[in-house]
Amino acid sequence: MIRPLSATLMFLFSLSLASAVVMSAHDGHDHKVMGTITMAAADHVMLKTTDGKNVTIQVTKDTKVTRDSQTMKAQDIAVGARVVVTAVSENDQLKAKEIQVGAEARAAAR
């Protein structure tokens, strides 16, 4: 009884190590993050993703921010605006390459 349990635990441990290596190997690849802006500043944006997670993405001088094909500054993105961010992962941080701003959340009915 102990041997099958030990073998299963060793397999699961090995699998977790392998998945950690695979996840870190994705540095430098583009990632799409969709969500709603909760805070915007000149050097980063915070958003709640479509699956409910809070994410902070760094904004650099090379980040392109657009709304309806018009260029804008990251700090001018309104809280509640929906965005699609193309970001690259570097050292466990997401750095925005492009932020496309969509519709803003509508004010609640009075």
N, C-alpha and C positions, 0 to 999 in steps of 0.2 A: 504494500500500500504506500509506503514511504517513497519507494523508487519512482512510481509513476508521477507522484506529486512533485518530487524533486525535478524530474525531467520536464514536467510542464512548466514549473517555475523558471527553470533555466532557459527554456524556449522563449517564454514571455520576456524575460530579461534581455535575451539576445535580440529579440524583435524590437524592443524599446530602444536599444542602443543603435540598431540599424536605422530606425526611423529618425532618430536624432541626427545621424550623419546625413541622411537624405535631405532633411529639412534645412540643414546648414549649407548644403550644396546648392541651394537655390539663390544664393547671393548673386546680385548682378542681373537677375532676370526681372522682366517687367511683370507687375502685378496690377490688376484692376481692383479698386476698392470703391464700392458704391455706398452712399449713405447720406445723412442729413447733418449739416454743419451745426456744431454746438458752440464753437469758438473759432475765430479767425484772427491771426496776427500776421505781421510781416514775415516772421520766420517759421511759423508752423500753423497748421489747422488741426482742429479736433473734430471728429465726427462720430456719429453713432451709425454703425453699419446696418445693412438691411437685416442681418441676423441678430441685432441688438448689442453688439460689442462696441465698446468705446475705443477709438484708435486715434493716435496722434501721428501726424505725418509732417516731416520737416519740409519747409519751403526754402529753396535756394534762389540765387540770382538768375539761374537758368530755367526755373520753373515757368512754364507758360500757363497763364490763367485767362480763360475766355468765357464769355457768356454771349450767346447768339453771334458768334464770330467776332465779337468786340473784345479787345484786350482790356484787362482790368488788373488791379492789385489784389493780392490775397487778403489783405486786411479789410478790403471793401466787400468781401463776401458776407452777406447777411446771415445771421443765425436763423436756422430753419431752411436755408437753401439746400436743395438736393444737388449732389455733386457726383461726378465720376472722376476718380483720381487714378492716373497711370503713375505708378511709383516703382522704384527699384529698391531692393533690399540690400543694405550695406551695414555690416556689423550689427545685426539685429535691430536696425532702424529703417523705417521706410522714408525715402526721399522722393518728393513729388517731381516728376518730369512734366506732367501736364495736369491741370485741374479744369474740368469742364463743368461750368455752373449751369444748373437747370432752373426749374421753377422754385420759387420760395413758398414756404408753407403759408397758407392763408390764415388770417386772424380768425379766431373763434367767433361764431355768431354771438351777438349780444342779446 
